[in-house]
Amino acid sequence: MTPLDLDTPELLAIAAALGWASGLRLYAVVFLTGLAGTLGWVDLPSGLQALQHPAMLGASGFMLFVEFFADKIPGVDTLWDLAHTVLRIPAGAALAASVFGADDGTMAMAAALLGGTLAATSHVAKATTRAAVNTSPEPFSNVGMSLLGDAAVPTMLWLSWASPVAFFIVLALALAGVAGRVWLVGRFLAGPAGRLPG
């Protein structure tokens, strides 16, 4: 399937997937997308073809290797997420905008807003969830959550190309899960606050 064969909803699915997944594993997104283009699994839009360059594949592959292990160590993963707050969100917006390239400025801007928002949402959800999991004394839940993120990124990227409708359904479920977690945390924090003397 080439970029010319894709219509706007399909391109938006790819942009949304790049943005959302960047909030979890930016280097995996860059490496896997570039690798898929290099191997001919997908025909990347012109704005994303720089990801296929050997230097980009080498750099993103090395950082993916580092992140894979950093994300499995309690405490280190929290510091890693904190340091990458300033990188994942704008990178998610830039990757999403690159799906449309410079030829369609309006759609590129819309994709950037979508990608940046989804990157922020997934990044904050990941960082807060992992910080909470790190309070557990055993390491297995932390590693399990990390492996879940490792699996989610290629799955969502593949779905966005193979079945945009299925991708948007899974994305909606993921966003509903995030909203549910925010509501539960809000209820948890409101309980003690409501018992404070006025």
VOBA-613372 format. One record per residue: residue in three letters; x, y, z of N, C-alpha, C in turn; residue number from 0. Coordinates in nm, 2 decimals, decimal comma. Layout:
> res  n.east  n.north  n.up  ca.east  ca.north  ca.up  c.east  c.north  c.up  n
> Ala  X  Y  Z  X  Y  Z  X  Y  Z  NUM
...
END
This chain:
> res  n.east  n.north  n.up  ca.east  ca.north  ca.up  c.east  c.north  c.up  n
> Met  0,09  -0,12  0,00  0,00  0,00  0,00  0,09  0,12  0,00  0
> Thr  0,07  0,21  -0,10  0,15  0,33  -0,10  0,08  0,45  -0,04  1
> Pro  0,15  0,56  -0,01  0,09  0,68  0,04  -0,02  0,73  -0,05  2
> Leu  0,00  0,72  -0,18  -0,10  0,76  -0,28  -0,23  0,68  -0,27  3
> Asp  -0,22  0,56  -0,22  -0,34  0,48  -0,21  -0,42  0,51  -0,08  4
> Leu  -0,36  0,58  0,01  -0,43  0,61  0,13  -0,51  0,73  0,13  5
> Asp  -0,63  0,72  0,19  -0,71  0,84  0,20  -0,69  0,91  0,33  6
> Thr  -0,76  1,02  0,36  -0,73  1,10  0,47  -0,75  1,03  0,61  7
> Pro  -0,86  0,95  0,62  -0,88  0,88  0,75  -0,77  0,78  0,77  8
> Glu  -0,72  0,72  0,67  -0,61  0,62  0,69  -0,48  0,69  0,73  9
> Leu  -0,45  0,81  0,67  -0,33  0,88  0,70  -0,35  0,94  0,84  10
> Leu  -0,47  0,98  0,88  -0,49  1,02  1,02  -0,47  0,91  1,12  11
> Ala  -0,50  0,79  1,08  -0,48  0,67  1,17  -0,33  0,65  1,19  12
> Ile  -0,25  0,67  1,09  -0,11  0,65  1,10  -0,05  0,76  1,18  13
> Ala  -0,10  0,89  1,16  -0,05  1,00  1,24  -0,08  0,98  1,38  14
> Ala  -0,20  0,94  1,41  -0,24  0,92  1,55  -0,16  0,81  1,62  15
> Ala  -0,13  0,70  1,54  -0,05  0,59  1,60  0,09  0,64  1,63  16
> Leu  0,15  0,71  1,54  0,28  0,77  1,56  0,29  0,86  1,68  17
> Gly  0,19  0,94  1,70  0,18  1,03  1,81  0,16  0,95  1,94  18
> Trp  0,06  0,87  1,95  0,03  0,79  2,07  0,15  0,70  2,11  19
> Ala  0,20  0,63  2,01  0,31  0,54  2,05  0,44  0,62  2,09  20
> Ser  0,46  0,74  2,04  0,58  0,82  2,07  0,58  0,85  2,22  21
> Gly  0,46  0,87  2,28  0,45  0,89  2,42  0,49  0,78  2,51  22
> Leu  0,49  0,66  2,45  0,53  0,54  2,52  0,68  0,51  2,49  23
> Arg  0,71  0,49  2,37  0,85  0,45  2,32  0,89  0,52  2,20  24
> Leu  0,94  0,64  2,21  0,97  0,72  2,09  1,07  0,65  2,00  25
> Tyr  1,18  0,59  2,06  1,28  0,54  1,98  1,23  0,41  1,91  26
> Ala  1,14  0,34  1,97  1,08  0,22  1,90  1,00  0,26  1,78  27
> Val  0,93  0,37  1,80  0,85  0,43  1,69  0,94  0,46  1,57  28
> Val  1,04  0,54  1,60  1,13  0,59  1,49  1,20  0,47  1,42  29
> Phe  1,25  0,38  1,51  1,32  0,26  1,45  1,23  0,17  1,37  30
> Leu  1,12  0,13  1,43  1,03  0,04  1,36  0,97  0,09  1,24  31
> Thr  0,93  0,22  1,24  0,87  0,28  1,12  0,98  0,29  1,01  32
> Gly  1,10  0,33  1,04  1,21  0,34  0,94  1,24  0,20  0,89  33
> Leu  1,25  0,10  0,98  1,28  -0,04  0,94  1,17  -0,09  0,85  34
> Ala  1,04  -0,07  0,88  0,93  -0,11  0,80  0,94  -0,05  0,66  35
> Gly  0,98  0,07  0,65  1,00  0,14  0,52  1,12  0,08  0,44  36
> Thr  1,23  0,06  0,51  1,35  0,00  0,45  1,32  -0,14  0,40  37
> Leu  1,25  -0,22  0,47  1,23  -0,36  0,43  1,11  -0,37  0,33  38
> Gly  1,05  -0,26  0,30  0,94  -0,26  0,20  0,81  -0,31  0,25  39
> Trp  0,80  -0,32  0,38  0,67  -0,36  0,44  0,56  -0,25  0,42  40
> Val  0,60  -0,13  0,43  0,51  -0,01  0,40  0,59  0,09  0,31  41
> Asp  0,51  0,16  0,24  0,57  0,27  0,16  0,55  0,40  0,23  42
> Leu  0,65  0,45  0,30  0,63  0,57  0,39  0,60  0,69  0,31  43
> Pro  0,52  0,78  0,36  0,50  0,91  0,30  0,63  0,98  0,30  44
> Ser  0,65  1,08  0,21  0,78  1,14  0,19  0,83  1,21  0,31  45
> Gly  0,74  1,26  0,39  0,78  1,33  0,52  0,84  1,23  0,62  46
> Leu  0,82  1,10  0,61  0,87  1,01  0,70  0,99  0,93  0,64  47
> Gln  1,03  0,95  0,52  1,13  0,87  0,46  1,27  0,89  0,51  48
> Ala  1,29  1,00  0,58  1,42  1,02  0,65  1,44  0,92  0,76  49
> Leu  1,34  0,86  0,81  1,35  0,75  0,91  1,42  0,63  0,86  50
> Gln  1,42  0,61  0,73  1,48  0,49  0,66  1,63  0,51  0,65  51
> His  1,69  0,63  0,67  1,83  0,65  0,65  1,91  0,57  0,75  52
> Pro  2,02  0,51  0,70  2,10  0,42  0,79  2,14  0,49  0,92  53
> Ala  2,18  0,62  0,91  2,22  0,69  1,03  2,10  0,70  1,13  54
> Met  1,98  0,72  1,08  1,87  0,73  1,17  1,83  0,60  1,23  55
> Leu  1,84  0,49  1,14  1,81  0,36  1,19  1,92  0,32  1,30  56
> Gly  2,04  0,35  1,28  2,15  0,32  1,38  2,13  0,39  1,51  57
> Ala  2,10  0,52  1,50  2,08  0,60  1,62  1,96  0,56  1,70  58
> Ser  1,85  0,55  1,63  1,72  0,51  1,70  1,73  0,36  1,75  59
> Gly  1,80  0,28  1,67  1,81  0,14  1,72  1,90  0,13  1,85  60
> Phe  2,00  0,21  1,85  2,09  0,22  1,97  2,01  0,27  2,09  61
> Met  1,93  0,38  2,07  1,85  0,43  2,18  1,74  0,34  2,22  62
> Leu  1,68  0,27  2,13  1,58  0,17  2,16  1,64  0,06  2,25  63
> Phe  1,76  0,02  2,22  1,83  -0,08  2,30  1,85  -0,03  2,45  64
> Val  1,90  0,09  2,46  1,92  0,15  2,59  1,79  0,17  2,67  65
> Glu  1,68  0,22  2,60  1,55  0,24  2,66  1,49  0,11  2,70  66
> Phe  1,51  0,00  2,63  1,45  -0,13  2,66  1,50  -0,17  2,80  67
> Phe  1,62  -0,15  2,83  1,67  -0,20  2,96  1,65  -0,09  3,07  68
> Ala  1,66  0,04  3,04  1,63  0,14  3,13  1,49  0,14  3,19  69
> Asp  1,40  0,09  3,10  1,26  0,09  3,13  1,22  -0,03  3,22  70
> Lys  1,32  -0,12  3,24  1,29  -0,24  3,33  1,34  -0,22  3,47  71
> Ile  1,41  -0,11  3,50  1,47  -0,09  3,63  1,39  0,01  3,71  72
> Pro  1,33  -0,03  3,82  1,25  0,06  3,90  1,33  0,18  3,95  73
> Gly  1,28  0,30  3,94  1,35  0,42  3,97  1,42  0,48  3,84  74
> Val  1,50  0,40  3,78  1,56  0,44  3,65  1,45  0,47  3,55  75
> Asp  1,35  0,39  3,54  1,24  0,41  3,44  1,17  0,55  3,47  76
> Thr  1,15  0,58  3,60  1,09  0,71  3,63  1,17  0,83  3,59  77
> Leu  1,30  0,82  3,62  1,40  0,92  3,57  1,40  0,93  3,42  78
> Trp  1,40  0,82  3,35  1,40  0,82  3,21  1,28  0,89  3,15  79
> Asp  1,16  0,85  3,21  1,03  0,92  3,17  1,04  1,07  3,19  80
> Leu  1,09  1,11  3,31  1,09  1,25  3,34  1,18  1,32  3,24  81
> Ala  1,30  1,27  3,21  1,39  1,33  3,12  1,33  1,34  2,98  82
> His  1,25  1,24  2,94  1,19  1,24  2,80  1,06  1,31  2,79  83
> Thr  1,01  1,37  2,90  0,89  1,45  2,89  0,90  1,56  2,78  84
> Val  1,02  1,62  2,78  1,04  1,74  2,69  1,07  1,69  2,55  85
> Leu  1,08  1,56  2,53  1,12  1,51  2,39  1,00  1,43  2,33  86
> Arg  0,93  1,35  2,40  0,83  1,26  2,34  0,72  1,34  2,28  87
> Ile  0,67  1,44  2,35  0,55  1,51  2,30  0,57  1,59  2,18  88
> Pro  0,68  1,68  2,17  0,70  1,74  2,04  0,74  1,65  1,93  89
> Ala  0,81  1,54  1,96  0,85  1,44  1,86  0,72  1,37  1,81  90
> Gly  0,63  1,34  1,90  0,51  1,28  1,85  0,43  1,37  1,76  91
> Ala  0,43  1,50  1,79  0,36  1,60  1,71  0,43  1,61  1,57  92
> Ala  0,56  1,61  1,57  0,64  1,62  1,45  0,62  1,50  1,36  93
> Leu  0,63  1,38  1,42  0,61  1,26  1,34  0,47  1,26  1,28  94
> Ala  0,37  1,29  1,36  0,23  1,29  1,30  0,22  1,39  1,19  95
> Ala  0,27  1,51  1,20  0,27  1,61  1,10  0,34  1,56  0,97  96
> Ser  0,45  1,49  0,99  0,53  1,44  0,87  0,45  1,34  0,79  97
> Val  0,34  1,28  0,84  0,26  1,19  0,76  0,20  1,27  0,64  98
> Phe  0,17  1,40  0,66  0,11  1,48  0,55  0,21  1,56  0,48  99
> Gly  0,33  1,59  0,54  0,43  1,66  0,48  0,39  1,81  0,46  100
> Ala  0,48  1,88  0,38  0,46  2,02  0,36  0,36  2,05  0,26  101
> Asp  0,31  1,95  0,18  0,22  1,98  0,07  0,08  2,01  0,12  102
> Asp  0,04  1,96  0,24  -0,09  1,99  0,29  -0,07  2,05  0,43  103
> Gly  -0,05  2,18  0,44  -0,02  2,25  0,56  -0,13  2,23  0,67  104
> Thr  -0,26  2,24  0,62  -0,37  2,24  0,72  -0,38  2,10  0,78  105
> Met  -0,37  2,00  0,70  -0,38  1,86  0,76  -0,26  1,83  0,84  106
> Ala  -0,14  1,88  0,80  -0,02  1,86  0,88  -0,03  1,92  1,02  107
> Met  -0,09  2,04  1,02  -0,11  2,11  1,15  -0,21  2,04  1,23  108
> Ala  -0,32  1,99  1,17  -0,42  1,91  1,25  -0,36  1,78  1,30  109
> Ala  -0,27  1,72  1,22  -0,21  1,59  1,26  -0,11  1,62  1,37  110
> Ala  -0,04  1,74  1,37  0,05  1,77  1,47  -0,02  1,79  1,61  111
> Leu  -0,13  1,86  1,60  -0,21  1,87  1,72  -0,26  1,74  1,78  112
> Leu  -0,31  1,66  1,69  -0,35  1,52  1,73  -0,24  1,44  1,78  113
> Gly  -0,13  1,44  1,71  -0,01  1,36  1,76  0,05  1,41  1,89  114
> Gly  0,06  1,54  1,90  0,11  1,59  2,03  0,02  1,56  2,15  115
> Thr  -0,11  1,58  2,13  -0,20  1,55  2,23  -0,20  1,40  2,27  116
> Leu  -0,20  1,32  2,17  -0,20  1,17  2,20  -0,06  1,13  2,27  117
> Ala  0,05  1,19  2,22  0,18  1,16  2,29  0,18  1,21  2,43  118
> Ala  0,12  1,33  2,46  0,11  1,38  2,60  0,03  1,28  2,68  119
> Thr  -0,08  1,24  2,63  -0,18  1,16  2,70  -0,11  1,02  2,74  120
> Ser  -0,05  0,96  2,64  0,01  0,83  2,66  0,13  0,84  2,75  121
> His  0,21  0,95  2,73  0,33  0,97  2,82  0,29  0,99  2,96  122
> Val  0,20  1,07  2,99  0,16  1,10  3,13  0,10  0,98  3,19  123
> Ala  0,01  0,90  3,11  -0,05  0,78  3,17  0,06  0,68  3,20  124
> Lys  0,16  0,67  3,11  0,27  0,57  3,14  0,35  0,61  3,26  125
> Ala  0,39  0,74  3,26  0,48  0,78  3,37  0,41  0,77  3,50  126
> Thr  0,28  0,81  3,51  0,22  0,80  3,64  0,19  0,66  3,68  127
> Thr  0,15  0,57  3,59  0,13  0,43  3,62  0,25  0,36  3,66  128
> Arg  0,36  0,39  3,59  0,49  0,32  3,63  0,54  0,37  3,76  129
> Ala  0,52  0,50  3,79  0,56  0,55  3,92  0,48  0,49  4,04  130
> Ala  0,35  0,46  4,01  0,27  0,39  4,11  0,32  0,25  4,13  131
> Val  0,35  0,18  4,01  0,39  0,04  4,02  0,52  0,03  4,09  132
> Asn  0,61  0,13  4,08  0,74  0,13  4,14  0,73  0,12  4,30  133
> Thr  0,62  0,16  4,35  0,60  0,15  4,50  0,59  0,01  4,55  134
> Ser  0,57  -0,09  4,46  0,56  -0,23  4,49  0,70  -0,28  4,52  135
> Pro  0,73  -0,36  4,62  0,86  -0,40  4,65  0,91  -0,51  4,56  136
> Glu  0,83  -0,58  4,48  0,87  -0,68  4,39  0,89  -0,62  4,25  137
> Pro  0,99  -0,68  4,18  1,02  -0,62  4,05  0,94  -0,67  3,93  138
> Phe  0,86  -0,77  3,95  0,79  -0,84  3,84  0,68  -0,75  3,78  139
> Ser  0,61  -0,68  3,86  0,50  -0,59  3,81  0,56  -0,48  3,72  140
> Asn  0,68  -0,43  3,76  0,74  -0,32  3,68  0,79  -0,38  3,55  141
> Val  0,85  -0,50  3,55  0,89  -0,56  3,42  0,78  -0,59  3,33  142
> Gly  0,67  -0,64  3,40  0,55  -0,68  3,32  0,49  -0,56  3,25  143
> Met  0,48  -0,44  3,32  0,42  -0,32  3,27  0,51  -0,27  3,15  144
> Ser  0,64  -0,28  3,17  0,74  -0,24  3,06  0,72  -0,33  2,94  145
> Leu  0,71  -0,46  2,96  0,69  -0,55  2,84  0,56  -0,52  2,77  146
> Leu  0,45  -0,48  2,85  0,33  -0,45  2,79  0,34  -0,33  2,70  147
> Gly  0,42  -0,23  2,74  0,45  -0,11  2,65  0,53  -0,15  2,53  148
> Asp  0,62  -0,25  2,55  0,71  -0,29  2,44  0,62  -0,36  2,33  149
> Ala  0,51  -0,43  2,37  0,43  -0,50  2,28  0,32  -0,40  2,22  150
> Ala  0,28  -0,30  2,30  0,17  -0,22  2,25  0,22  -0,13  2,13  151
> Val  0,34  -0,09  2,13  0,39  0,01  2,03  0,38  -0,06  1,89  152
> Pro  0,45  -0,17  1,87  0,44  -0,23  1,73  0,30  -0,27  1,69  153
> Thr  0,22  -0,32  1,79  0,09  -0,36  1,76  0,00  -0,24  1,71  154
> Met  0,01  -0,13  1,78  -0,06  -0,01  1,73  -0,01  0,05  1,60  155
> Leu  0,12  0,05  1,58  0,17  0,09  1,45  0,12  0,00  1,34  156
> Trp  0,13  -0,13  1,36  0,08  -0,22  1,26  -0,07  -0,21  1,23  157
> Leu  -0,15  -0,19  1,34  -0,29  -0,17  1,32  -0,33  -0,05  1,24  158
> Ser  -0,25  0,06  1,26  -0,28  0,18  1,19  -0,26  0,17  1,04  159
> Trp  -0,17  0,08  1,00  -0,15  0,06  0,85  -0,25  -0,05  0,80  160
> Ala  -0,27  -0,15  0,88  -0,35  -0,27  0,83  -0,49  -0,25  0,84  161
> Ser  -0,54  -0,18  0,95  -0,69  -0,17  0,97  -0,71  -0,04  1,05  162
> Pro  -0,72  0,07  0,99  -0,74  0,20  1,06  -0,87  0,20  1,15  163
> Val  -0,97  0,13  1,11  -1,09  0,12  1,19  -1,06  0,05  1,32  164
> Ala  -1,00  -0,07  1,31  -0,96  -0,14  1,43  -0,86  -0,06  1,52  165
> Phe  -0,77  0,01  1,46  -0,68  0,10  1,53  -0,76  0,20  1,61  166
> Phe  -0,85  0,27  1,55  -0,93  0,38  1,62  -1,01  0,32  1,73  167
> Ile  -1,06  0,19  1,72  -1,14  0,13  1,82  -1,05  0,10  1,94  168
> Val  -0,93  0,04  1,91  -0,84  0,01  2,02  -0,79  0,14  2,09  169
> Leu  -0,76  0,25  2,01  -0,72  0,37  2,06  -0,83  0,43  2,15  170
> Ala  -0,95  0,42  2,11  -1,06  0,47  2,19  -1,07  0,40  2,33  171
> Leu  -1,05  0,27  2,32  -1,05  0,19  2,45  -0,93  0,23  2,54  172
> Ala  -0,82  0,25  2,48  -0,70  0,29  2,55  -0,72  0,43  2,62  173
> Leu  -0,78  0,52  2,54  -0,81  0,65  2,60  -0,92  0,65  2,71  174
> Ala  -1,02  0,56  2,69  -1,12  0,54  2,80  -1,05  0,48  2,92  175
> Gly  -0,95  0,39  2,90  -0,88  0,34  3,02  -0,80  0,45  3,09  176
> Val  -0,74  0,54  3,02  -0,67  0,65  3,08  -0,77  0,74  3,16  177
> Ala  -0,88  0,77  3,10  -0,98  0,85  3,16  -1,03  0,78  3,29  178
> Gly  -1,05  0,65  3,28  -1,09  0,58  3,40  -0,99  0,59  3,51  179
> Arg  -0,86  0,58  3,48  -0,76  0,58  3,58  -0,75  0,72  3,64  180
> Val  -0,77  0,83  3,56  -0,77  0,96  3,61  -0,88  0,98  3,71  181
> Trp  -1,00  0,93  3,67  -1,12  0,94  3,76  -1,09  0,87  3,89  182
> Leu  -1,03  0,75  3,89  -1,01  0,67  4,01  -0,91  0,75  4,10  183
> Val  -0,80  0,80  4,04  -0,70  0,88  4,11  -0,77  1,00  4,18  184
> Gly  -0,85  1,07  4,10  -0,92  1,18  4,15  -1,01  1,15  4,27  185
> Arg  -1,08  1,04  4,26  -1,17  0,99  4,37  -1,08  0,96  4,49  186
> Phe  -0,97  0,89  4,47  -0,88  0,85  4,58  -0,82  0,98  4,65  187
> Leu  -0,78  1,08  4,57  -0,73  1,20  4,63  -0,84  1,28  4,70  188
> Ala  -0,96  1,28  4,64  -1,07  1,36  4,70  -1,11  1,30  4,83  189
> Gly  -1,10  1,17  4,86  -1,14  1,11  4,98  -1,07  1,18  5,10  190
> Pro  -0,93  1,17  5,11  -0,86  1,23  5,22  -0,88  1,39  5,22  191
> Ala  -0,89  1,45  5,11  -0,91  1,60  5,11  -1,04  1,64  5,16  192
> Gly  -1,14  1,55  5,14  -1,28  1,58  5,19  -1,29  1,57  5,34  193
> Arg  -1,20  1,49  5,40  -1,20  1,47  5,55  -1,12  1,57  5,62  194
> Leu  -1,05  1,66  5,55  -0,97  1,76  5,62  -1,06  1,86  5,69  195
> Pro  -1,02  1,91  5,81  -1,11  2,01  5,88  -1,12  2,14  5,80  196
> Gly  -1,23  2,19  5,79  -1,25  2,32  5,72  -1,23  2,43  5,81  197
END
